[in-house]
């Protein structure tokens, strides 16, 4: 039987880390591999919103989707996972096969991999195990490199995303409309409400939890300033990059991982993490400079996002799998 590339996720929730592993599955399928996308358990209604991702809809035909209890391991499988503790589940599932550890490929998407609080400490413990690893940014690579022994099996494939799905070049006469999401808490809403109350802005769009891909795209296209509200330590924080692709001026703190696409003061505005006053100050600057410096900043952001199309990531994945299969 033809060797398979098996991608394992804890669930089919359409969150960033799982959605990125689905991109990798599509890359493998585009490269003509037999691909299985295996969920530990399905939690969403049928069809899951995860599989409405634009890149999957365009190139995902032929990917086999299954749930772990019905999945049968094979000696020839290359197994790709991203949540560190998924390794424990997979290792047990493949134990009877005497699986070569280098047939496991860990996709590292976060700079906090060595943080003992991340994934109940399994992430840190996994760093000593001889699995292959791929990092999505130089920032993640730099965080991992000193901590692993098999550095010759540590690879960098720069993150790509669905640029075309959000593509909307900024225009100088775009109205100033603020957008925020609730994915990681209510902070963006709090800032927007305060800005409205003070008369700084008068138009706001919210993206709530459970939003569809189509509605998310519409919200970006109908707005022009994005209040980024990442955790203090992020692997990338994709919403900021999506907003740049849609022509936004992004107001964001330094979350480490977002340095991959953020040049603070050049293609985005810096704000202090969870600092209402600095977000409000940035919004005032936007209002005062909207058709001048703010527009130039939006142009630079858009061009940076355009460089990070999924095709470059596809080439990196295709080349790595070619060496592994």
Backbone as a ProteinNet text record, in pm:
[ID]
protein_1_A
[PRIMARY]
XXXXXXXXXXXXXXXXXXXXXXXXXXXXXXXXXXXXXXXXXXXXXXXXXXXXXXXXXXXXXXXXXXXXXXXXXXXXXXXXXXXXXXXXXXXXXXXXXXXXXXXXXXXXXXXXXXXXXXXXXXXXXXXXXXXXXXXXXXXXXXXXXXXXXXXXXXXXXXXXXXXXXXXXXXXXXXXXXXXXXXXXXXXXXXXXXXXXXXXXXXXXXXXXXXXXXXXXXXXXXXXXXXXXXXXXXXXXXXXXXXXXXXXXXXXXXXXXXXXXXXXXXXXXXXXXXXXXXXXXXXXXXXXXXXXXXXXXXXXXXXXXXXXXXXXXXXXXXXXXXXXXX
[TERTIARY]
84.3	0	88	42.3	116.7	137.7	260.2	283.7	193.2	157.5	65.4	135.3	82.4	117.4	-5.6	8.5	-104.1	-89.9	-191.6	-193.3	-291.6	-243.1	-324.9	-351.7	-480.3	-521.3	-611.7	-615.8	-700.5	-848.8	-889.5	-1031.8	-1042.2	-1165.2	-1186.8	-1230.6	-1197	-1228.9	-1147.9	-1210	-1140.3	-1053.6	-962.8	-871.9	-738.8	-655.1	-537.6	-443.5	-404.1	-307	-357.4	-484.3	-543.8	-560.4	-604.4	-621.2	-488.4	-378.6	-247.6	-207.5	-236	-203.9	-285.8	-409.3	-489.8	-423.2	-365.1	-289.6	-178.5	-106.2	2.8	-51.4	-167.9	-229.2	-261.5	-310.6	-340.4	-211.3	-106	23.4	65.9	53.9	95.5	11.3	-117	-205	-170.7	-142.1	-100.3	26.9	110.3	234.9	213.9	87.1	48.5	75.5	80.1	89.7	-50.3	-56.4	-179.7	-187	-296.9	-305.7	-426	-403.5	-509.7	-507.5	-622.1	-636.7	-721.2	-655.1	-718.1	-742.6	-867.1	-904.4	-913.7	-866.3	-884.5	-1033.3	-1110.6	-1256.3	-1318.7	-1428.6	-1501.9	-1590.4	-1582.6	-1660.7	-1760.7	-1746.3	-1830.7	-1941.2	-2037.1	-2145.5	-2091	-2166.4	-2125.3	-2193	-2119	-1973.1	-1906.2	-1790	-1715.9	-1672	-1674.5	-1628.1	-1480.2	-1406.3	-1264.7	-1245.2	-1331.2	-1315.7	-1379.8	-1421.5	-1464.2	-1350.9	-1232.8	-1115.7	-1090.8	-1069.6	-1058	-952.7	-837.6	-730.4	-769.6	-840.8	-888.3	-992.1	-1082.3	-1185.2	-1123.6	-1011.8	-948.7	-865.1	-797.1	-697.9	-709.1	-810.3	-813.5	-881.9	-923.5	-992.8	-902	-956.1	-880.7	-821.1	-827.9	-779.3	-879.6	-829.7	-915.5	-927.5	-1049.6	-1073.8	-1130.9	-1074.8	-1123.1	-1108	-1164.1	-1152.2	-1060.1	-983.2	-878.8	-928.6	-1042.2	-1083.1	-1096.1	-1123.7	-1139.7	-1013.3	-905.7	-783.1	-689.4	-636.6	-542.7	-402.7	-308.5	-170.5	-100.6	-3.3	76.7	224.6	311.2	455.2	512.2	452.9	510.4	461.4	374.1	317.2	422.5	416.3	480.2	371.6	396.6	291.9	325.3	233.4	255.9	155.4	204.4	116.2	165.5	83.8	125.2	107.6	-5.8	-20	77.8	169.9	274.1	220.8	115.1	64.6	2.4	-20.6	-66.1	38.4	164.9	271.9	247.8	202.4	177.3	69.7	-36.9	-145.6	-95.4	-21.3	28.4	131.2	218.9	320.8	256.2	150	77.6	6.9	-49.3	-123.7	-30.9	93.8	189.4	286.7	270.2	367.7	389.5	284.3	296.8	374.2	389	460.1	610	654.6	795.3	835.5	755	771.4	903.9	973.9	1094.6	1056	1119.9	1081.7	1092.7	1184.5	1200.7	1093	1001.1	883.2	774.3	795.5	705.1	759.3	672.6	710.6	626.9	693.6	624.4	627.3	510.6	499.2	490.9	596.1	605.1	555	449.1	383.9	388.8	465.7	459.5	596.2	623	750.7	752.6	638.5	636.3	652.9	718.7	733.1	807.4	897	972.7	906.4	789.3	716.3	650.2	684.8	632.2	480.7	422.6	277.8	204.8	277.9	215.8	187.3	63.7	21.9	64.2	44.5	74.7	219.5	308.6	450.7	495.7	402.4	444.1	530.4	501.3	579.3	727.1	759.1	899.1	962.3	889.8	944.7	969	887.6	900.3	1027.7	1080.7	1198	1319.3	1324.3	1438.9	1421.4	1305.8	1280	1324	1371.4	1430.2	1328.1	1238.3	1144.8	1193.8	1147.5	1173.6	1084.3	1133	1056	1060.7	947.7	938.8	891.3	960.2	920.7	860.2	756.4	684.6	745.5	832	897.9	1038.4	1120.4	1254.3	1246.4	1143.6	1128	1104.8	1022.4	999.8	1127	1193.2	1318.3	1420.9	1435.7	1534.7	1499.6	1369.3	1327	1354	1349.7	1363	1508	1583.4	1716.3	1807.4	1815.8	1907.3	1860.8	1736.5	1676.6	1665.1	1693	1680.9	1819.4	1831.2	1959.5	1978.3	1874.8	1888.7	1861.2	1953.3	1932.9	1939.5	1999.4	2001.6	1863.5	1770.4	1632.7	1536.7	1590.2	1509.5	1505.4	1386	1370.5	1287.9	1312.3	1234.5	1160.1	1027.1	943.4	855.6	883.9	814	664.4	590.5	444.7	384.8	288.1	207.5	61	-19.9	-162.3	-243.7	-376.7	-468.1	-474.6	-365.6	-363.1	-477.5	-499	-601.4	-740.5	-764.3	-896.5	-928	-824.9	-845.8	-797.9	-745.3	-679.4	-770.2	-730.7	-800.1	-698.6	-646.9	-544.8	-601.9	-525.7	-575.9	-591.4	-691	-715	-708.5	-656.6	-638.9	-771.3	-879.9	-1008.7	-1096.6	-1038.3	-1114.7	-1163.3	-1288.1	-1333	-1261.2	-1243.7	-1177.7	-1282.4	-1279.6	-1373.2	-1292.7	-1316.8	-1237.2	-1294.2	-1205.8	-1242.5	-1166.4	-1231.6	-1164.7	-1231.2	-1165.1	-1228.2	-1230.8	-1311.3	-1330	-1264.2	-1174.1	-1119.7	-1039.3	-975.7	-890.9	-928	-1058.2	-1104.8	-1168.5	-1223.1	-1302.5	-1223	-1089.7	-1013	-1039.3	-1044.2	-1069.7	-1203.7	-1304.1	-1436.2	-1428.6	-1355.9	-1344.2	-1279	-1174.7	-1107.7	-1200.5	-1268.5	-1357.5	-1471.1	-1528.9	-1637.4	-1588.5	-1469	-1413.4	-1384.1	-1331.7	-1302	-1429.7	-1536.7	-1664.8	-1719	-1710.3	-1761.8	-1688.7	-1559.3	-1480.7	-1489.4	-1561.9	-1578.5	-1457.9	-1365.2	-1246.8	-1286.5	-1374	-1421.4	-1573.6	-1633.4	-1779.6	-1830.2	-1739.7	-1782.2	-1695.1	-1759.9	-1688.8	-1753.2	-1669.5	-1716.9	-1654.1	-1734.8	-1687.2	-1692.3	-1588.1	-1586.3	-1591.2	-1701.4	-1719.9	-1674.2	-1670.9	-1636.8	-1738.5	-1691.3	-1780.9	-1811.9	-1745.4	-1772.1	-1734	-1807.8	-1776.7	-1661.5	-1595.4	-1488.2	-1540	-1660.1	-1715.8	-1742.9	-1802.1	-1831.2	-1702.3	-1602.1	-1473.8	-1413	-1415.1	-1363.2	-1440.1	-1572.7	-1655.9	-1622.2	-1600	-1568.6	-1436.8	-1337.1	-1211.6	-1231.9	-1306.3	-1323.9	-1405.5	-1488.6	-1573.1	-1510	-1383.7	-1317.8	-1175.7	-1104.7	-974.3	-870.7	-911.6	-818.8	-846.3	-741.2	-759.7	-695.3	-773.2	-722.3	-675.9	-546.2	-491.1	-483	-532	-535.3	-479	-351.2	-291.1	-266.1	-231.4	-178.2	-42.1	10.8	139.6	251.1	234.4	336.2	264.7	289.1	218.5	318.2	269.7	349.7	353.8	240.5	234.8	126.9	10	-110.9	-157.5	-223.9	-266.6	-364.8	-459.8	-553.8	-486.5	-373.7	-304.6	-255.9	-208.3	-160	-276.7	-386.7	-505.8	-553.8	-551	-595.5	-504.3	-373.6	-281.7	-314	-347.1	-383.4	-508.7	-595.1	-718.3	-700.2	-576.3	-548.8	-563.8	-556.9	-578.4	-451.8	-472.6	-368.7	-386.7	-284.7	-293.4	-231.2	-307.1	-258.4	-234.5	-109.8	-77.6	34.2	29.2	145.8	248.7	366.5	470.5	442.4	401.6	370	477.3	595.2	713.1	692.7	598.9	579.2	534.1	463.8	416.5	526.2	646.9	760.6	789.9	739.2	755.8	703.2	596.7	540.7	526.1	548.8	531.9	665.1	669.2	777.5	714	723.1	649.5	690.8	589.4	612.8	634.2	644.7	665.8	547.2	509.1	391.8	277.8	293.6	188	217.7	118.9	135.4	150.6	246.5	268.5	178.8	122	46.3	92.9	84.5	122.1	20.9	70.2	-19.1	-122.9	-249.4	-362.7	-358.6	-305.1	-292	-394.5	-510.4	-616.8	-566.8	-490.6	-448.8	-365.2	-274.5	-189.1	-267.7	-368.1	-454.5	-532.6	-584.7	-661.2	-572.2	-450.2	-355.2	-326.9	-312.4	-289.1	-408.4	-528.7	-648.1	-654.9	-618.5	-615.7	-515.3	-399.6	-299.9	-356.8	-429.7	-491.8	-584	-667.5	-762.4	-687.6	-581.3	-508.3	-423.6	-386.4	-292.2	-347.2	-478.2	-540.7	-501.8	-499.1	-469.9	-322.3	-239.8	-96.9	-16	49.6	137	62.2	-61.6	-137.9	-161.8	-189	-208.9	-80.1	34.1	162.4	191.5	156.3	175.1	89.4	-33.2	-122.6	-68.1	-10.4	47.3	162.9	249.5	362.2	313.9	210.6	155.3	99.2	26.3	-33.8	74.4	181.4	289.4	359.9	375.9	436.8	349.1	218.2	127.6	130.8	142.8	142	261.7	372.5	491.4	471	367.5	352.6	240.1	227.1	128.1	156.5	55	70	158.7	180.3	258.4	402.9	462.3	600.3	606.7	507.6	502.3	484.4	400.4	379.9	511.4	594.1	721.7	810.6	812.7	892.8	845.5	714.2	658.8	682.1	661.5	682.6	827.2	922.4	1063.7	1098.8	1044.8	1075.1	1014.9	890.4	827.2	898.3	950.2	1024.1	1145.7	1209.6	1324.7	1284.3	1163.3	1120.5	1053.7	987.6	904.9	991.2
-119.9	0	125.1	228.3	354.2	415.1	459.5	524.7	646.2	671.4	781.7	889.7	1012	1118.3	1140.9	1116.7	1124.6	1251.5	1334.2	1458.3	1439.4	1459.5	1431.6	1560.5	1584.5	1701.7	1656.3	1733.5	1692.3	1699.9	1792.6	1806.3	1877.5	1899.5	1970.7	2115.4	2170.2	2310.8	2398.3	2499.2	2581.1	2689.4	2649.1	2743.1	2742.6	2844.7	2868.7	2751.6	2686.9	2578.4	2459.7	2424.8	2312.8	2348.8	2471.9	2515.9	2513.8	2547.1	2543.4	2399.9	2305.1	2166	2118.3	2169.2	2136.2	2191.9	2312.5	2365.4	2268.6	2216.4	2122.4	1995	1949.7	1832.9	1861	1979.6	2017.4	2027.5	2082.5	2086.3	1945.7	1851	1713.8	1653.2	1684.3	1631.3	1693.3	1823.9	1890.5	1827	1774.3	1709.7	1561.5	1521.6	1387.3	1276.1	1308.3	1204.6	1158.2	1036.9	989.3	1052.2	1120.4	1201.4	1160.3	1143.5	1118.1	1231.8	1292	1395.9	1334.8	1308.3	1230.1	1317.7	1319.1	1393.5	1297.6	1340.7	1259	1237.5	1343.3	1329.6	1450.8	1427.3	1535.3	1605.1	1737.4	1814.8	1907	1927	2022.8	1951.8	2031.8	1977.8	1943.7	1868.2	1825.7	1914.6	1981.4	1974.3	2073.3	2036.8	2124.6	2250.4	2363.5	2488.8	2482.4	2393.4	2379.6	2348.1	2261.6	2217	2312.6	2429.3	2536.9	2635.3	2603.3	2688.1	2701.2	2822.1	2841.3	2753.4	2736.8	2657.4	2510.8	2460.1	2322.2	2305.6	2401.2	2392.2	2394.4	2465.8	2477.6	2355.8	2293.9	2190.4	2062.7	2051	1940.9	1813.9	1808.2	1687.9	1565.4	1458.1	1333.9	1311.7	1411.8	1392.2	1306	1200	1113	1172.4	1186.2	1241.9	1131.8	1115.8	1010	1050.8	969.8	988.2	878.6	907.8	816.5	674.7	654.7	516	427.3	487.4	407.7	405.4	466.1	477.3	360.8	299	188.5	234.5	223.2	265.8	172.9	229.5	151.6	183.3	83.6	101.4	213	233.9	327.1	470.9	495.5	629.6	731.2	849.3	968.4	1042.5	1073.7	1125.2	1267.8	1359.9	1502	1548.1	1619.3	1670.1	1807.4	1881.7	2014.8	2034.1	1995.2	2006.2	1908.8	1955	1864.8	1735.2	1742.5	1622.6	1522.9	1562.8	1466.8	1358.2	1390.4	1292	1170.4	1192.8	1081.9	989.3	1046.1	965.7	886.5	953.8	888.4	780.8	808.5	711	582	596.6	479.6	407.1	483.7	423.9	345.9	394.1	329.9	237.6	221	145.5	4.6	-61.4	-200.2	-210.7	-96.2	-97.7	-72.9	-39.9	-5.7	111.8	215.9	329	402.1	429.3	511.4	651.7	705.1	837.9	946.6	929.7	1031	1024.8	929.2	928.9	1020.1	1073.7	1173.1	1312.3	1399.4	1536.2	1632.3	1709.9	1803.4	1942.6	1997.9	2134	2230.1	2308.2	2399.8	2537.8	2582.9	2706.9	2814.8	2792.5	2887.4	2909.8	3032.8	3063.3	3018.7	2977.5	2937.3	2786.5	2720.6	2575.3	2529.4	2613.4	2572.8	2617.6	2676.8	2724.8	2605.8	2583	2466.9	2472.5	2590.9	2603	2567.2	2553	2525.9	2377.1	2343.5	2204.3	2114.1	2164.2	2089.7	2041.2	2116.9	2082.7	1980.3	1920.6	1817.4	1877.3	2002.2	2068.1	2070.3	2110	2116.2	1976.4	1879.5	1743.1	1682.2	1722.2	1666	1713.5	1826.8	1883	1790.3	1701.3	1609.5	1483.8	1465.6	1342.3	1360.3	1253.1	1263.4	1259.1	1357.2	1367.1	1474.4	1467.2	1577.2	1694.9	1816.5	1935.7	2038.1	2107.8	2220.7	2341.2	2453.7	2579.3	2672.4	2745.9	2828.5	2966.8	3011.1	3141	3132.8	3232.1	3238.7	3255.3	3327.6	3348.5	3216.8	3129.3	2997.6	2913.6	2917.9	2842.1	2882	3012	3060.4	3018.3	3009.4	2967.4	2819.8	2739.3	2594.1	2547.6	2611.4	2562.7	2527.9	2610.5	2575.7	2456.7	2413.4	2317.2	2175.9	2158.6	2024.6	1967.6	1835	1769.8	1740.8	1696.2	1659.7	1781.8	1878.9	2005	1989	1879	1854.1	1817.8	1786.1	1755.5	1867.5	1987.6	2105.5	2192.2	2214.4	2282.2	2409.4	2503	2627.4	2634.4	2640.4	2665.4	2785.1	2898.6	3020.2	3011.5	3063.5	3057.4	3123.8	3055.6	3114.3	3114.9	3192.7	3197.6	3228.2	3222.6	3239.9	3387.5	3438.2	3580.4	3616.5	3533.4	3565.8	3575.7	3499.4	3500.7	3635.2	3707.7	3835	3955.4	3932.7	4034.9	4154.3	4269.6	4395.5	4508.1	4559.3	4663.1	4790	4857.8	4980.1	5092.8	5176.5	5295.5	5418.2	5526.6	5646	5698.3	5678.7	5733	5631	5518.3	5423.3	5491.7	5466.8	5521.6	5453.9	5526.4	5470.1	5395.2	5263.2	5176.2	5072.5	5063.4	4979.1	4837.8	4740.7	4599.6	4537	4448.1	4371.7	4235.4	4140.2	4010.1	3976.5	3875.4	3832	3696.8	3656.2	3520.4	3493.8	3597	3578	3674.4	3703.2	3786.7	3916.3	3994.3	4113	4243.3	4237.4	4360.6	4453	4398.6	4480.2	4551.1	4479.8	4541.6	4657.1	4637.4	4742.2	4867.6	4849.4	4964.4	5034.6	4956.5	5015.2	5093.7	5038	5107.2	5237.7	5236.1	5357.3	5461.7	5415.3	5507.7	5570.5	5492.3	5547	5647.5	5614.5	5702.3	5836.2	5833.5	5956.8	6029.8	5974.1	6039	6028.4	5935.9	5918.5	5853.1	5754.1	5681.9	5673.3	5642.5	5631.3	5510.1	5419.7	5298.9	5180.7	5071.5	4954.2	4826.8	4726.9	4594.2	4490.8	4399.6	4295.2	4158.5	4080.3	3940.1	3853.2	3784.4	3705.2	3561.9	3489.8	3348.1	3272.2	3172.6	3092.6	3155.1	3263.3	3330.7	3240.8	3249.7	3170.8	3236.1	3158.2	3213.2	3327.2	3307.5	3409.8	3539.8	3529.5	3648.9	3715.9	3636.7	3692.5	3774.9	3720.8	3794	3923.5	3916.6	4036.7	4143.4	4101.1	4197.4	4269	4194.1	4258.2	4356.2	4314.9	4397.9	4523.6	4518.8	4633.8	4726.6	4703.2	4784.3	4816.5	4896.7	4944.5	4961.6	4950	4954.9	4833.6	4760	4638.2	4651.5	4625.4	4621.7	4479.1	4455.2	4322.3	4301.3	4187.6	4159.5	4020.4	3999.6	3867.3	3839.5	3714.1	3682	3749.7	3749.1	3814.3	3746.5	3617.8	3539.6	3455.9	3486.1	3419.4	3353.8	3249.3	3190.9	3279.5	3341.5	3428.1	3535	3496.2	3579.4	3614.1	3516	3524.2	3637.9	3673.8	3780.4	3911	3945.5	4067.5	4060.3	3943.4	3924.5	3924.2	3860.7	3863	4006.7	4085.8	4225	4305	4280.6	4348.5	4314.5	4187.4	4146.4	4217.8	4256.2	4326.4	4478.4	4524.3	4666.2	4746.2	4680.4	4749	4814.1	4914.4	4960.7	4882.1	4807.9	4719.1	4786.9	4790.6	4838.9	4715.9	4696.1	4569.1	4582.4	4503.1	4491.4	4398.6	4397.5	4302.8	4171	4068.7	3937.9	3835.4	3881.5	3801.2	3735.5	3642.4	3572.2	3662.5	3772.2	3860.2	3950.7	3942.4	4014	3961.3	3842.1	3781	3872.3	3945.4	4032.8	4177.7	4207.3	4342.2	4417	4530.3	4627	4747.1	4748.1	4845.4	4988.8	5070.3	5208.3	5225.5	5114.7	5121.7	5062.4	4937.1	4879.2	4850.1	4892.7	4878.9	4974.6	4997.8	5083.6	4997.8	5032.5	4957.9	5010.9	4919.6	4953.6	4862.5	4908.6	4825.4	4714.1	4599.2	4485.1	4517.8	4503.8	4530.3	4673.4	4767.8	4907.2	4992.3	5016.4	5091.3	5224.6	5297.9	5432.8	5433.9	5336	5336.6	5298.4	5213.6	5183.3	5308.3	5380.2	5500.9	5607.6	5618.2	5712.5	5675.7	5545.1	5500.7	5531.8	5515.5	5547.9	5696.9	5779.3	5924.6	5956.9	5889.2	5910.1	5870.1	5760.6	5716.7	5824.9	5880.4	5983.8	6105.2	6146.2	6267.3	6248.2	6124.6	6099.8	6004.7	5992.4	5885	5883.1	5996.8	5996.9	6017.9	6033.8	6054.1	5936.9	5954.3	5849.5	5718.8	5729.6	5607.7	5527.5	5595.9	5526.8	5458.9	5527.8	5468.4	5344.5	5349.9	5234.8	5117.7	5145.1	5039.7	4976.4	5058.4	5004.7	4908.5	4947.1	4861.4	4730.8	4740.2	4619.9	4525.2	4580.4	4499.2	4426.5	4496.6	4435.1	4326	4345.8	4241.7	4117	4134	4019.2	3946.1	4021.9	3962.6	3870.3	3895.7	3811.2	3672.9	3655.8	3534.5	3445.3	3435.2	3348.9	3202.6	3118.5	2976.8	2899.7	2950.4	2874.3	2854.2	2954	2937.6	2831.3	2832.6	2731	2593.1	2583.6	2456.4	2399.6	2484	2435.8	2380.7	2447.6	2398.9	2264.7	2247.1	2120.8	2010.1	2042	1941.5	1890.7	1983.4	1942.9	1857.2	1893	1815.6	1675.3	1664.5	1533	1444.8	1507.3	1432.4	1362.4	1428	1369.6	1261.5	1274.4	1182.9	1056.6	1064.7	952.4	843
0	0	0	-68.9	-77	61.4	95.2	224.8	241.8	366.9	396.7	478.2	466.7	559.5	646	774.6	868.2	951.2	948.1	1026.4	1140.9	1262.1	1380.2	1457.5	1487.4	1564.8	1679.2	1789	1901.6	1871.9	1783.2	1749	1615	1570.6	1444.7	1469	1585.5	1610.4	1514.3	1453.4	1353.4	1417	1505.8	1570.4	1495.9	1523.7	1441.2	1425.9	1538	1530.2	1451.2	1470.1	1396.8	1249.7	1222.5	1083.5	1008.5	1077.7	1011.3	978.5	1066.4	1034.9	915.3	903.4	785.1	659.5	666.9	552.8	513.2	612.5	584.2	518.3	561.4	498.6	352.1	325.2	186.2	105.8	165.4	96.5	55.2	147.9	119	8.1	8.1	-97	-232.1	-232.3	-357.2	-412.2	-320.9	-362.5	-397.7	-410	-457	-357.1	-229	-127.2	-87	-37.8	23.6	162.6	193.2	314.5	397.8	527.5	623.9	726	749.6	852.4	962.9	1074.9	1182.1	1304.3	1352	1472.5	1590.6	1705.3	1824.6	1851	1835.2	1837.6	1770	1703.1	1637.6	1740.5	1741	1837.4	1770.3	1640.1	1569	1493.4	1448.5	1366.9	1228.6	1154.1	1021.1	916.5	824.5	814.2	909.2	959.7	1048.5	974.4	1043.6	982.4	947.8	1014	981.8	834.3	779.1	641.6	540.5	589	500.3	475.3	527.1	505.3	354.5	303.8	157.9	91.5	155.2	94.4	84.8	185	180	69.1	58.2	-45.9	-185.7	-201.1	-332.7	-369.7	-271.6	-304	-220.8	-136.5	-41.1	-87.3	-211.3	-258.9	-247.9	-194.6	-182	-44.9	43.9	179.8	256.9	319.4	399.7	540.5	588.3	721.2	809.5	929.3	1016.8	1162.3	1251.1	1395.5	1448.9	1552.3	1599.2	1627.5	1692.6	1722.5	1598.5	1482.4	1360.5	1275.1	1323.7	1245.5	1275.1	1170.8	1185.1	1146.4	1239.8	1217.3	1118.5	1047.7	953.3	975.4	954.6	973.3	886	769.7	671.9	689.4	785.5	802	844	785.2	841	917.1	1043.7	1132.2	1173.7	1146.4	1173.1	1278.8	1379.1	1485.1	1527	1601	1646.3	1797.2	1856.8	2002.1	2066	2150.3	2203.1	2263.3	2345.3	2411.4	2314.4	2190.1	2089.2	2068.1	2093.8	2077.5	2165.9	2289.9	2382	2325.3	2272.1	2214.5	2094.7	2007.5	1887	1918.9	2014.1	2050.2	2101.1	2180.2	2230.1	2115.4	2022.6	1911.8	1818.6	1804.9	1715	1788.3	1919.7	1999.8	1948.2	1907.8	1863.1	1732	1661.9	1534.2	1550.7	1673.9	1692.6	1606.7	1607.3	1516.4	1538.2	1427.8	1431.3	1477.7	1582.8	1631.2	1525.3	1429.3	1325.7	1219.4	1231	1144.8	1200.4	1321.6	1379.8	1348.2	1298.6	1264.8	1347.7	1433.4	1521.8	1460.4	1431.2	1379	1497.3	1516.4	1630	1588	1654.6	1614.3	1722.7	1830	1939.7	2002.5	2041.6	2106.4	2252	2305.5	2445.9	2464.9	2370.9	2377.2	2502.4	2555.9	2674.9	2804.3	2792.5	2910.1	2979.6	3106.4	3179.3	3196.5	3180.6	3193.8	3064.7	2955.1	2825.7	2809.6	2782.4	2759.8	2876.3	2997.6	3121.3	3128.4	3067.4	3074	2971.6	2896.2	2800.2	2689.4	2654.2	2549.9	2585	2707.2	2750.3	2752.1	2803.7	2812.8	2674.5	2578.2	2444.5	2373.5	2415.6	2347.7	2353.8	2452	2463.1	2379.2	2317.3	2241.5	2095.7	2033	1898.6	1786.2	1783.7	1671.8	1575.6	1452.6	1359.5	1397.7	1368.2	1403.7	1290.5	1273.4	1181.1	1260.1	1244.6	1309.3	1204.8	1243.9	1145.9	1127.4	1220.2	1206.5	1264.8	1231.5	1289	1439.7	1487.5	1631.7	1703.9	1647.5	1707.1	1698.5	1584	1566.2	1671.6	1693.5	1790.2	1932.7	1961.9	2095.7	2119.5	2013.9	2026.8	2014.6	1928.7	1890	2007.8	2111.9	2222.1	2305.7	2288.2	2380.3	2324.6	2196	2137.2	2108.8	2113.8	2088.7	1939.7	1872.4	1730.7	1642.7	1646.5	1574.4	1423.1	1377.5	1234	1181.4	1270.2	1230.3	1273.4	1292	1322.6	1197.6	1143.4	1015	1030.9	942.2	938.4	805.9	813.7	696.1	731.7	672.5	713.2	686.8	781.6	782.6	659.1	601.5	494.9	536.1	467.6	502.7	378	392.6	279.2	237.6	181.7	145.9	51.2	-50.3	-150	-88.7	17.8	79.7	143.8	186.6	256.8	175.6	57.6	-23.3	-52.2	-1.3	-30.3	-10.8	-119.9	-112.6	-50.7	34.7	97.2	-3.3	20.4	-60.8	30	-23.8	58.9	113.5	38.9	81.4	154.6	197.6	278.4	405.9	446	574.5	690.9	799.8	917.7	999.7	987.8	1059.4	1136.5	1265.4	1354.8	1362.5	1364	1372.3	1489.2	1562	1666.9	1675.3	1740.5	1762.3	1910.5	1941.6	2080.5	2105.2	2015.8	2021.3	2148.3	2202.5	2320.4	2432.4	2438.9	2547.7	2500.2	2593.9	2561	2552.8	2557.1	2564.3	2445	2324.3	2205.7	2213.5	2262.3	2279.9	2379	2487.7	2589.4	2531.4	2452.9	2391	2293.2	2208.2	2108.5	2174.3	2280.2	2349.1	2410.9	2467.8	2527.4	2420	2304.1	2194.1	2139.2	2130.8	2086.5	2188	2314.7	2420	2421.9	2388.8	2387.6	2254.2	2158.1	2028.4	1937.4	1967.5	1881.9	1750.5	1757.4	1639.4	1645.4	1532.5	1532.3	1455.7	1415.7	1344.6	1386.8	1430.5	1483.4	1430.4	1401.4	1360.7	1453.2	1503.7	1594.6	1527.2	1546.3	1503.7	1628.9	1649.1	1769.7	1754.1	1863.9	1860.6	1776.6	1702.8	1619.8	1485	1449	1321.8	1204.2	1094.9	975.7	899.7	812.4	730.3	644	585.6	497.2	571.8	690.3	769.2	815.2	851.6	892.7	779.1	657.5	542.1	521.2	532.3	513	617.3	740.5	846.1	819.2	771.5	735.4	619.2	520.7	401.6	430	533.1	565.9	668.6	704.4	806.5	762	842.2	795.4	907	1033.2	1145.9	1233.5	1269.8	1347.6	1483.3	1587.5	1723.4	1752.2	1743.2	1770	1921.1	1967.2	2111.3	2139	2108.8	2129.5	2277.6	2306.3	2437.6	2453.2	2573.1	2595.7	2517.5	2486.7	2416.9	2312	2185	2075.9	1979.9	1914.3	1808.9	1686.3	1653.7	1536.3	1551.9	1598.3	1603.9	1462.1	1401.6	1262.8	1233.6	1322.5	1287.4	1244.6	1306.4	1265.7	1122.4	1081	944.5	845.3	881.6	795.9	775.6	883.8	874.9	782.3	788.2	697.1	551.9	525.7	389.9	341.1	434.6	400	402	407.3	395.7	522.6	637.4	764.9	818.3	901.2	990.8	1120.1	1160.1	1275.1	1397.6	1506.1	1635.1	1721.8	1766.7	1830.9	1933.4	2039.3	2127.2	2065.1	2123.4	2085	2155.5	2078.3	2135.1	2099.5	2064.7	2028.4	1891.1	1881.6	1754.9	1641.8	1673.7	1566	1511.2	1567.8	1507.9	1368	1338	1206.4	1096	1122.1	1019.3	1064.1	1191.5	1245.1	1249.5	1182.8	1200.1	1269.6	1400.1	1480.9	1444.7	1418.3	1378.7	1230.4	1156.3	1011.5	935.5	969.1	903	1001.3	1124.6	1225.4	1340.1	1424.5	1542.1	1666	1750	1873.1	1984.4	2061	2181.8	2294.1	2415.9	2529.1	2550.3	2593.7	2613.2	2721.8	2683.8	2772.9	2830.5	2753.7	2795.6	2719.2	2781.2	2716	2661.8	2743.6	2707.4	2580.2	2565.2	2446.3	2320.8	2332.4	2217.3	2177	2274.5	2245	2182.1	2230	2170.7	2025.3	1997.8	1860.4	1771.1	1823.4	1744.8	1714.1	1808.3	1782.8	1672.1	1676.2	1571.3	1435	1430.8	1304.8	1249.4	1335.3	1292.1	1237.2	1304.7	1266	1141.1	1109.7	1000.2	894.4	888.2	812	663.8	596.3	452.4	422	525.7	505.9	556.1	672	725.3	752.1	797.2	825.7	698.4	588.3	461.3	415.7	430.5	392.7	477.6	604.8	693.1	648.2	608.3	559.1	431.7	343.8	221	251.3	343	379.9	442.5	524.7	588	482.6	387.1	281	200.7	167.4	90	169.4	300.8	384.6	384.9	400	400.1	266.3	159.7	25.3	3.6	76.1	64.3	124.4	205.7	287.2	237.6	109.7	46	79.2	72.8	106.2	9.3	-110.7	-208.5	-163.8	-100	-50.9	58.9	147.8	252.3	189.9	89.1	19.3	-33.2	-93	-147.6	-37	77.8	188.2	240.1	253.4	299.5	197.8	71.3	-34.1	-33.1	-21.1	-21.1	100.6	218.1	337.7	329.6	285.3	274.7	171.8	69.1	-33.5	27.2	125.7	192	292.3	347.9	453.6	400.2	285.4	237	172.8
[MASK]
+++++++++++++++++++++++++++++++++++++++++++++++++++++++++++++++++++++++++++++++++++++++++++++++++++++++++++++++++++++++++++++++++++++++++++++++++++++++++++++++++++++++++++++++++++++++++++++++++++++++++++++++++++++++++++++++++++++++++++++++++++++++++++++++++++++++++++++++++++++++++++++++++++++++++++++++++++++++++++++++++++++

